[in-house]
Amino acid sequence: MGASEIIDVVDRDDNVVGQASRARVRSENLWHRATYIVALDRQGRVFVHLRTATKDVFPFHFDAVVGGVVASGETYRAAAAREVEEELGVVPRHLREIGALRYEDGTNRVIGRIYDCVVTSPLVLQAEEIVTGEWLDADEVVRRMGSETFCPDGELAFRTWRRVRSRRAAAQD
């Protein structure tokens, strides 16, 4: 999605209040929608990647989620599926919604949805967005978050995903 693409501007309650270019949303730090997808392999490991230096937010940061901005009129689910396909080169299977996310800092205000999916095909990484990546178990991801520079909204999404997953597992016991 380029700087001129139009996205929905939302209020703090996720109601659409207008549209703006991605460049304007970034320059004025407007609330907008985004998706966060934890990509898992068959062993349950998480795909962690290094973002390119040309990303408009959090360039050259590690990230434990793939995802991005929801286009104007696009649903969260459709955006999540599109982002997995664009960034990882695979069609997501069993895209599962985990929950909502709200993130705000001096440069980024996001209302988001967190998903996960299992990836069974070889990845074809989008060179414009991802430098490199690897599969790590969730504990290793948390350990690296303590020593590497991760995207703060992606870290919040990952930690939320992990907490929800733990609660769901405990409820099944």
N, C-alpha and C positions, 0 to 999 in steps of 0.2 A: 504494500500500500504506500503510495507516494505522498509527498507533502501537500499536493493539491487535491488529494482525494477527500471527499466529503464524509464526515462522520457525525453521528448524533451527539449533541451536547446534552447532558442530563443534570438534574439537580441531585442533591445528596440522598434523595429517596429513589433514584433511578428513573425518574419521570423525564421523558424527552422534553426539552425546553427550546430546542432549536437545532440548527446544523451549522457546521463550520468546517473549514479545511483543516487537515491534520496539522499544517504549519501554524494556523491560528490557535488551535487547541494547545499546541506545545508552547507557543510564545506567550499566551495569556493564562496558561495553566488552568484550563477549563476542565470541569468534570466530564468524563467520557467513559465508554464501556470497553472492557477488554476481557479476553479469555486467558486462562492459565491451565495448561494440560500437563499432568505428570505422565510421561511416557514410560511404560514398564516393558521389560522383556519377559520371556516365558518363565524365567527364574525369579521374577519379581524385583529385579534390579531397576534402578532409576537412570534414565538418560540425563547426564549432566553435560553441558556444553559451554564453550567460550564464545561469547558474542563478538561480532566484528567491531572494529574501531569506528565504523561509519554509522552505527545505530544512533537514532535520534535521542534515545534515553538509555542511560547506563551502558555506554559503549565499553567494549573490552572488559566486561564483567562476566563472571561465571553465572550460569542459571540452571536451576534444577527443574524448570518447566519450559515448555514451548508455548507459544501463543502470541497474542497481539490484539490490536485494536479491532473492535467490531465496526464494520462499515454501516453507514446510514441505512436503516431499514432491515438490516441483517439480524437474525436471531443469534443468541449466544451459542447455541448448539451448532448452527451452521458455520459460525465463525471459528469455533473450536475445531471442527472437522477440516475446514479450509486451511487453518494454520498448521495442523499436523501434516496435511498433505504437502503444503508449500515448503515448510521448514525441514521435514524429515523425508519427504518423497514417498510416503506410504499412505494408504487409505486407512484411517483408524477403524479398528473393529471394537465393538462393545464400548463405545464412548459413554462413560458413566459420570453423571453429575455428582459432585461431592458437596458443593455448597457455595455460598456467596463470599465475596471479599470486598473490603473497602480499604483503599490505600491512599494516603495523602502525604506529600512532602512539598518542598519548595519548588519542584519542577514537574510534578506528576500527580494528578488527581484522578483516581480510577474507581469505578464500580465494576466489579468483575464476577465471573463465575469460574469455579475450579472444577476440572474434570480429570479423569484418568482414563487410560486406554492401554491395552496390551498390543505391542508391536511384534508381529511374527515374520515380517519381511525384512530383507536387508535395507538399511537406510541409505538414502541419497540426499545428503545434506545440502541445503541451499547456501551456496557460497557467499551470497550477499548478506547473510544473517549469521552464519555459524562458521567459526574458524575450525573447530575440532570438537569432539565429544567422546564420552565413554560411559559405559554402564557401571553403576556403583550400587552397593547395597545402601539402604536408607540410613543406617548408622554411620557409614563412611561419608555420606552426603552431609550429615549434621556435623561430623568432625571437621570436614573441609570448610564448612560455613564459618567455623571458628578461626580459620587461618587464611582463607582466600577471600577475595572481594567478589561477593555475589550480588545480584540485583536485589534490592531490598523488597520490592513487591513480589518477586518470584520466591524469595526466601519465606515471606509471610504466607504465600500460597502453598508452598511445600510443607511448611510446619502445620498449617491448617489441615492439609490433606492427611498428613501423618497422624494428627490428633483424631480426626474423624475416623480414619481407618482403624485406629486402636480402639476407639469406642465401639465401632461396629463389631470388631472381633470379640470384645468383651461381652457384648450383648448376645452373641451367638453361643457363648459358653454356658 
